[in-house]
Amino acid sequence: MDFETSLRRAIKSGNVLFGQNSTQEAVEEGKAQMVVVAENCPGNFNQFMQEHENVFSYTYKGSSMQLGKACGKPFMVSALAIVDAGESDILNVKRA
């Protein structure tokens, strides 16, 4: 499975929320199935995710700029929440 291809497919066919605030809200409301965090995401958000172990968190091997580019966005993305994976197989990362 190519992570970036699966991520773009989830963005195109599912429901993905971008940014730390939207991601945090989705986690608190129990809507997030998976959270993707850039390697350089601020420590306070990483601390928040450690407190919410019930949500699977994946650390993207790259900066927020690289994660934004992988998402096909012209801006930095330090965190995103996958609410609905759509036609993507990205949730299979949990099993790997």
WONORWO-V157809 format. One record per helix or strand of 3 or more residues. SS is the DSSP state (A for helix, B for strand). FROM is the first residue (numbers start at 1). TO is the last residue. If there is no record, write none. Layout:
((SS FROM TO) (SS FROM TO))
This chain:
((A 3 13) (B 15 18) (A 20 28) (B 34 38) (A 43 51) (B 56 60) (A 64 70) (B 79 84) (A 90 95))
